[in-house]
Amino acid sequence: MAVYTDISEDELKSFLTQYDAGELMSYKGIAEGVENSNFLLHTTKAPYILTLYEKRVDRNDLPFFLGLMQHLADRGLSCPLPVPRKDGAQLGNWRAVRPR
């Protein structure tokens, strides 16, 4: 099972307010994968894959990998395209919006 972090619908809706991704219609965890929590989201705009990078990933490495995905997509390679937040940042912080 690749979903290590559980998400409630309210938490996910709160997180998505940072993005121009539309309203959440449904979501489910994706079992494939080994290191991160992945979810298939359906919104009023489009389907998305949400990846929550877990503790084993160095946060300082993420801008490089997100930039690489953007670079490859810009050159026509089929790969996941990062969705920027409304403020232009490419990396969100799940814990910043998660209620305690």
N, C-alpha and C positions, 0 to 999 in steps of 0.2 A: 504494500500500500504506500503510495507516495504522498498522501495528504497527512502532514504532520501537525498542521495548525488548523483547528476548526474555526469556521466563520459562521456567525449568525447572519440572518438576512438584514437585520438592523445595522450591524457592524459594516457589512458590505455596502449597504446603501450610503452610510455615512462616508466611507472611504471613497466611493465613486463620485461624491460631490466635488472632489478635487479635479475631476476629469470631465471633458466634454464627450461623454460616452453614452449619453441618453439615460433613461430610467431603467433600473433593473427589472426584468420580467421573470427570470429564473436563473439558477446556477446549480452546479453539481461538481463534486470533487472528481479529479481524474486519477485513476489508480496507477497509470503508467508513470514511470520516472523513479528516480532513486534518491535524490538529494533535496528537492524543493517541494513545496505544496503547490499544486496546480489545480485550477478550477476553470470549467467552461461556463462563461457568462453569456446570457442572452439579454440584450438590452433593446430599447426601442430604436436604437441606431444600427446595431450590428452585433454579431457574435464576437466574443473576445476570449482570449486565454489570459487568465490572471496567474502570474507566478509569484509566490511569496518565497523569497530566498531565505533559507533557514540559517541557523547559527554557524554551520560549517563553511559558509561562503563569506569571504572577506569583503565587507561593504566597499572598501577602497578599490576593489577590482571591478565592481559593477559598472561604473561609467565607461570603462574601456569596452566591456562586452556589449553594453547598450549602444555605444557609438559604432562598434563594429557591425552590429545588426543593421543599424541605420545606413551605414556606408554601403554594405552589401545590397540592401534593398534599393538604395538610390541608383545602383548600377545594374538593376534588373535581375538580381539573383533572388530566387524565391526563399525567403526566410522570414521569421517573425519580425514584425515591425513594431518597435516600442511606441507606445501612445504617450505623448507628453501630457503633463498636468496642465491645468488652465494657466498656471503661472510660468509655463515654459520648461520647468524642470522635468527631466526624464525619469527620475527616481522618486517614488513615494515612500512613505514610512508608515507601515501598517500599525505599528505600536503607538504612533502619534495620534491616531483617531480612535483607537480601540478603547472603549470604556473600561475602567478599572473596577 
